[in-house]
Amino acid sequence: MPDDRMVPANDVGDAFWLPFTSVRQFREAPLLIEAAEGMHYTLADGRRVLDAMAGLWCVNAGHARPPIVEAIRTAAGTLDFVSSFRMSHKGAFAFTEALTALAPDGLDHAFFTNSGSEAVDTAIKMARAYQRLIGQGSRTKLIGRAKGYHGMGFGGLSVSGIGRHRRDFGPLLPETAHLPLPYDPARMRFPHGCPAEGAEMADALEFLLTVHDPATVAAVVIEPVTGSGGVYPPPQGYLTRIREICDRHGILLVFDEVITGFGRMGTPFAAQWAGVTPDLMTLAKGITNGAVPMGAVLAHARVFDVFMSKSAEGIEFNHGYTYSAHPLACAAGLATLEVYRAEGLFARAGALWPSWNAAAHALDGARNVTDVRTIGLLCAIDVAPRPGAAAGSRGADVAAACLEAGVLVRASGDMIVLSPPLIIADDEIRTLFSALAHAFDTVP
C-alpha cells in the first residue's frame, strides 16, 4: 500500500531539515542528485555535472568505485554490526594496521569515530586526559586558529575560528584562544602554493602563551592547510615553528587532516608533505571515500603509551561511540586504501599540480576575482561582494552559472572553493576552469 507520507516527484516536502542550508531557498529551487559515477553526478532532470568538490571534500577516488561498493555489499551480508565495546571484529584490526602503515612514523594507534566532528572532540578529550595522566591536570586550555574549521561538536566548534558557525551556540568551551590566520593579503595575495614569507607568524603562539600561562594549555588544534575557511596555505616553515613552540612548552599538537588527508596534498597526509609529525591527527571524509560515515584519531605512541602505563586499572580512555569501527565502514576503508594504492592516487595531486595551478591562476585579474589560492588539489577564489546586496549573493550566482554549464562548485559566501576527486583529468580541469571563467565574465 502506498505510504501517504511519500514525497511527490515534483515536491521535496518540508519534513527534511537540511544541514547548512537555507531550507526556504532550497524549497524554491531544490537541487536533487539521482546518481553518481566517477567524476560526475547525475541530477534529477538527467543532466550530468562534473563534481568539482569530491562530494564534500571526501570522494577522493571518484564516485561509486566498484571495489568499494562490493566491499560494503559483502560486509553488509556477512556482519552487519558488532559493537567494539569489549569486543570487535577482524576487519577493525586489519583496517587499523593498513591505516597506521600510511601514517608518519609514531602515529601507530587509531581510535575510530563516525565523523570529523567526533574525531576532533575525541582528540580534545585525549589531550586533556593525557595531560592529567602525566600530572599536568591544570592543562585544560585549548588554542585554535582564525578561520579554522573543526566540525560542529561543541569541542571542535570551540577551537574553530569561523564566526558565523559559532555565533548562535554559545557559550562554548571556556578558556579557548585563537591564533591569527597566517595570511596577509597585502603581501601574500594570489599565492602559488605556500608563501615564501610569513613563517614568523607562528610566533603569535608565543605571544598567546604570555597571556595564557603555557602550563595551563593542553593542546593546539590546527589544520595544516586551512580548508573550509578558505584554502589558506601555511607560509613555508610556519608549521615547523608551531611544532617547536609546542614541544618547548609541553603542549600537544593536533593536526586536523579531515580535508588534507588521503592524497589531497600529494602525500598520504599533509603531515608528511609538511615534514611535521603531530601528537594527534584527526581523519574522516576520504578515509572511506565518503561511502560510509567514519572518522578516526591517530595517536602517537608517546601519547598512547601514557594511557597504557599511567591510567588506573580498567578502561584507560573512557570514551567511544556505538558505531566506532563499524564493520561496513572498516570494509569500505580497506577497499578505499587499496584503490588509492593500486591507482597511485596519493601522488596524483603532485602530478596534476602544474596544470591545476596554471588553470586556477589564469583567473587572476578576472572580473570580480580578488584572490586565488592554490595548494595540492585545492583552490579557493575570493569574489568581490556585490555592493548593496546580501553577503554571498555574487558567489551564489557564480556557482549557479557553473552548474548551468555542467560543473558543480561550492560557494561559501563570496568565495568559490574547489576540491575535486583525485582522478580528475587535464581535460576536466580545463572544463572546470572554463566554466568559472565564463561565469565571472557574465555574472554581474
N, C-alpha and C positions, 0 to 999 in steps of 0.2 A: 504494500500500500504506500503511495507517495507520502512523504513527510511534508506537512503543510509549512514547515519551517524552512524548506529548501529555498535557496535564493534563486529567483528567476534569472534566466540567462542575460537579460538586459538590465539587471539591477544587482547592486552589491549589498543591499540591505543596510541595516545600521547596528547589527549585533557585534561585529568585529571592531574592536578599538585598536587601531593600528599604532605601532610604536613609532616615535619620532616622525609623526605625520600629522598634518592638518586634516583631520577627518572630514571637516566640512568641505574643504577644497577637493579632497580625494573623491568624495561622492559626486561632485560636479563633473569630474573627468577621470574616472578610475583607470589606472594603468594595470592591466591584468596580464600575467605571464602564463602561457599554456604549457610550454616545454622548453628544454634547453639541451644543447649538444655542442661540444667543442667550444668554439669561441662565440656562439650565438644563442640568443633567446628567441623563442617564437611567441609573439604576442597573441592575445585573444582574437585579433582580427586577421591572423595568419601571417603577418609580416615578420620577417627575420631581422633581428637587430644585433649588431656587434656589441658584445659586452665589454666595455672598457673599464669595468670596476671589479672584475672577478667576483661577481655576485655582490659582495660587500667586503672587499679586500681578502677573500678567503678561497676562491675556487682557482687555486694556483695552477693546477694541471688541466684546466678546462672542464667543461660540464659533462656529466653522465659518462664518465670513463668506464668502460666495461669491466675491467678488473676490480674496480672499487664497488660497482653495482653488484657484481656477482659475489664478492666477499660479504657484503651486507646481507644479501639474499640467503646465502648459505648459513651465516651466523644466526639469522632470524629463525631458520628452520631447525637449528641444532640446539642452541642455548639462547633463548630469547632474553633471559635476565637472570643474574645472580648478584646478590649484594657482595660488596667487598668489605663488609663489616665482619671481621673474624673468619672470613672465608674468601674465596675469589675463584678465578678460572685461569687456565694456562695462557689464554690469549693476552691477559693483562701483563703477565711476566714477559711474554715474548715481545710485546709491543714496547714495554719499558726498556728492554735490552736494545732493541733496534733504535729507539728514540735517543737514549743516552749515548749510544755509539756515535751519533752525529754531532753531539754537543761538544763545546770546548772542554778540554781536559779538566777534570774535577767535578763537573756538573753530572754526577753519577747517579742521582736519585730523582725519581719522578713521583709527584703526588697529583692524582687526577681529579679534575673538576669537570663542570659541564659547559663552561664558557670562559671568556677572558675576564669578564667582571668577577666571577667567582675565583679565578686564578689570582687576581690582584688582591682581593680580600684575604685569600688564603696566605699569600706571601706576606702581607702585613701582619697577620697573626703569627706566622712563623718567625718573623723578625723580632716582634715583641717577646714571644716566648723564648727565643734563643737568648736574647739579652738577659732575661730573667734567670735562665738556667746558668749563665756564666757569672751570676752575681751582680748584674748591672740592671736591676729592676727599675731604676729611675729612668732608664732609656725607653721612653714611650712616644716621644715626638716623632713626627714624620715630615719629610721635606719632598715636595713635588716640584713641578715647574710650570710656568705660564704656558698656556696653550696645550699642555699635556692632556691626553685622554686615556683614562684607565678604567673605563666601564662605568656602570651606573649603580653598583652596590655602594653602600654608604662609605666603606673604606676607600674604594677606588675613586669615588666622586670627591672625597675629601682631599685626596692628593692630586686630582685633576685640576687643570688650570683654564677651563673654558667657562666663563661667567654665566652664559645662558643656560648651561647644563646644571649649574649649582644653585641658581637664584631662588628656585621655588621649594627647596627641600631642606633648608637649614633649620636649626643649627646642625652642622656636620661634625665630624670628629674634632674635638678641641686640639689645640696645640699642634696645628699643622701649618707649615710655612711653605713658601714657593720661591724657587729660583726664577730669575727673569729668563725669557726666551733668548737663546744665544744667537740673535739675528738682528742686525742693524740695517734697516732698509736704505739708509743714506749711503752706506758703503758696501752692502752685500746684495743689492738688488740684481735679479736675473743671474743667479749663480748656476754654473755648470758643475754640479756635484758639491763637495764640501768647500766652503770658502777657505781661502788660504790664510786669512787673518781672523782673529777673534778668539783664539784659544784662551786668552786671558779672561774671557767672560766666565770661565769656570771659577775664577776667584770670588765670584759672588757667593759661592758656597762658604768660603772662609768668612766673608762678611756676615752671612746669616748666623754662622756659629759664634760670632761675637755677641749677637743678640740673644740667641738661644744656646745656652750652655751646651757644648758638644757632649758632655756627659749625660745629657737628657735626651739625645737624639738616637732613635733606634735604626732608622733606615732612610736612605734617599731613593725615591722611586721615579725613574725617568724612562722615556722611550729613547733608544739610540738615535732614531730619526723621528722627529715629531710627525705623526701620521694624520689622524683625523683633524688635528688642529691646524693643518696647512702644509704638510710636507716641507719641513724646515730641516735641511741637512746640518749636522753639527760642524762647527769650524774644525779644521784639522788640529788634532791634539787636544781638543776640548774634553773628550770622554776619558782620555788617559789622565788628564789632570783631575777630573772628578773622582776617578778611581784612587788616585794618590791621596787626595784630601780625605776621602772616606777611610782609607787604611790608616792614615795618620791619627785619626780621631776615634777609631774603633766603631765606625758606623757601617752597617751593611749596605751594599749597593744592589738595588733591584733593577734589572732591565725588563721593561715591558716589551716583549717581542711578539705580541699578538699580531701585529701587522708586518713587522720586518722579518719574521721567521719564515723558514721554509722556502728559501731561494729568492726572496724579493730583492735582496742586495747582492746577488751573485754568489752567495755562500749559503750553507745551510742556515746559519743565523747571523744576525748583524754583529754579534759579539766577535765572531771570527773575522768579519770584514773590518771591524774597528781595531782588532787586536787587544781587546779589553774583556776580561772574564768577570762577570758579576758574581755575587754570592748566591743570588736567587734570580731565576728567569721565568717570566710568565709567558705561556703559549696558548694559542687557540686557533681559530679560523683555519689556516692551511694545514693544521695537524691532521684533519680528516678530509681535506679538500672541500670543506663545507658540507659534506654529505650527511654527517651525523654530528649533533652538538657535542663538543668536547673541549676541555681546556686542561692545562697542566701547569704545575710549578716544578721547574728543575732546581734542585738544591745541591749546592756544593758539598763535597764530602766533609769539609770542616764544619759546616752547619749541621748536617745530618748526624755526624759523629757525636756532637754535643748532646743532641736529643737522646741518642742511644746510651750515652755514658753517664749523663748527669741527671736525667729525669728520674722521678720516683718509680717504684715498681708499678706495673700496669701499663696503661696506654701512654705512650711517650708524647703524642700530639693529639689532643682530644678534639678532633675536628674531622669533618668529612661530609659527604653528600650521598643521598640514596643512589644516585646514578654514577658515582665515581667509578671509573674503569668499566663502564657499561660494555657488555660483550659485543654489541653491534658497533660501538664507537672504536673499540680496540681492533676489531676486524677491518673496519674502514681505514683506521690509522695505519695498520700494517700494509694493506694494499696500496694506500696512498704513498707511503715511503718507497715501496717497490716501483711504482710508476715514476716517482721523482728520480730514483736511481737509474732505472732502465733507460729513461729518456734524457738523462743528463740535465734535468731542469734546474738544479741548483746553480749551474754555471751559465744558464741561458741568459739571465739578466745582464751579465757581463758581456756576452757576445752581442746582445741587442743594443747595448748602451750607445754605440756611435750613431746608429740610425734613430733610436728613440730620442736621444739628446738633441740631435740636429733637427728632427721634425718638430719637437716641442719648442725649441728656441727660434724656429722660423716664425713663431708668433710674437717674438719680441718686437714691440713697436706697432702691433696690430691695434686697430681702433678699440678703445676702452680696456685694453690689457695693460695693467700697471706693474705686474711682476710675473715671472715664470720661474719655477723652482723644480729642478730635476735631480734625482739621485736613485741609483738602482733602476728598477722598473716602476718608478713612482713619479708623479708630476702634479704640481698644483699651479693653477693660473688664477691670479687675482684680477678681478673685474671691477672697473670703476663703478661705484654706486650710481644709480640713476637719480639725478637731482629732483627733490620733491616727491620721490616715490618711496614706497616701503623698502626697507633694507632687504636685499636679496632678490628684488624683482628683476633686475637685469640678468643676474646669474641664472635665475629660473628660466628666463626666456632664451638664454643661450643653450641651456640644457634641452629645452623643448625643441629648439631648432635642430639640434643634433639628432634628437630622437626622430624627428620628421625625416631626416636624411639617413636614418637607419643605423644610428650609433647611440648607445646608451652611456651617458656620462653622469657623474654625480655633482649636483650643485649643492654646496654648503654655504648658504648665504650668497654673497657676491664672490664666490670662489668656485672654480671647477677643479675637482680632484680626479685623478686617473690612476688606476692600479689594475691593469688588465691581466688575464691569465698569462702565465709564463710561456705558453705555447703560441703566443701571438707571432705572426709572420710579418716580414717587412712590408708586404703589400697591405696588410691590415693596419699597420702603423700609419701608412700613407692615407688610407681611408679615414682613420680616426682623426688625424690632424687636418685633413682636407675639410671634413665636416665642421670642425671647430673654426677653421679659417673662414669658411663661408658664413658660419653663424656670427662671427664677430664683424664680418663685412655687412651683414644685413640687419642684425638686431639693433634697434636704435637705443 
